[in-house]
Amino acid sequence: MLKAKSVYKIPDGKLLKVFLTWDESSNQITKVLLQGDFFIHPESGIEEIEKALVGCALSENFMVSSIERVVSHFGMELFGVNSQGIAYGILLAKAQAEEGQKHE
């Protein structure tokens, strides 16, 4: 299991902090925590998005689809964040961790 984090300012949006754990052999998310100054209504929506991402491949298309599916299912409203921004923040965390490993 590898761990990473990123801080990303979503264009025309808010700050997103990602704490990521993933399985390198399967390239799948094992845990993700999303924080920042964005809002999701209902508030429980963030936990639902995090749960939906567990087991998801670290691929922009897969993550965006998973996020959009759960947002639609629960009728969520996202303010200052979007599915593409979340996926990008997660991939940024992974890329920064991999870059850090190269310099160790």
N, C-alpha and C positions, 0 to 999 in steps of 0.2 A: 504494500500500500504506500502510495506517495501522497504527500500533503503539499498544498500550495495556497497562496492567497494573492489577491489582486485588489487594487483600488482603481476604479474606472469612472470617469465622468461621461455619462451618456450624452451624446450630442443632442442639444435642445432638451436635456433632461437633468436628472439629479445624479448625485454621487452613489455609486454602487460598490460595496465591499463584498468580495467573494472569498469564502474559506472552503477549500476543496480537498477532498480525499478521493483518490481513484486507484483502481487496480491496473497496473501497467500492462499486465499480460492480456487482459481482455479489453483494455482501453475504455472501461466503464466507470461511471461515477459510483462511489460507495457511500459518500456523504457530501452534502453541500449545505452551507449556511450563507444566506443572503442578508446583508444589512445595508443600511444607507439612509439617505434623507428623502427617499421616495415614499409613496403611499400606495397601499393596495387595499381595496374595499371588497369584501369584508376583510378585517385585519387577519383573520385566520388563513387568508389566501396565500400568504407567504409560506406558511408551513405546508400547505397543499402543493405548492409549486416545488418546494424542496423535496417532498416525498415523491412527486412525479418524476423528478430527475434522477433519483437513485436507481441504478441499473441501466441508465440511459448511456448510450455510446457517446463519447466525447467528439461529437460531430455537430456542426452548427445546425444542419437540417434536422437531425433527430431531436436535438434539444429544443429548437424552436417549435417543432411539431408537438412535442410533449408539453411544453409550456402553454401553447395556444389551446391544446385540447383541454387541459385542466382549467384554464381561464374561462373557456367557453362553458364547460360543464358546471362550474360553480357560479357563473355569471359575474365574474370579478371585473372590477374597474381598476386600471393601473394608472397612476399619476407619477410622472417623472421617470418612468421606467417602461421598457417594452420587452417582448420576448427576444428580439434580436440583440438588444443591449445586454440582457442577462446571459445569453449564449456567448456573446463576445467576451464578457467579463470572465466567464468560466474558462474559455479557451485562453484568455490572456493569463490567468492564474497558472494554467498548465504550462504554457510557453515560458513564463518567467521561471517556473520551477525547473524546467528542462534546461533552460539557459544557465541557471545557477549551478546545476550539476556539471555542466561542461567546464566551469571555472574552478571546480573543487579539486 
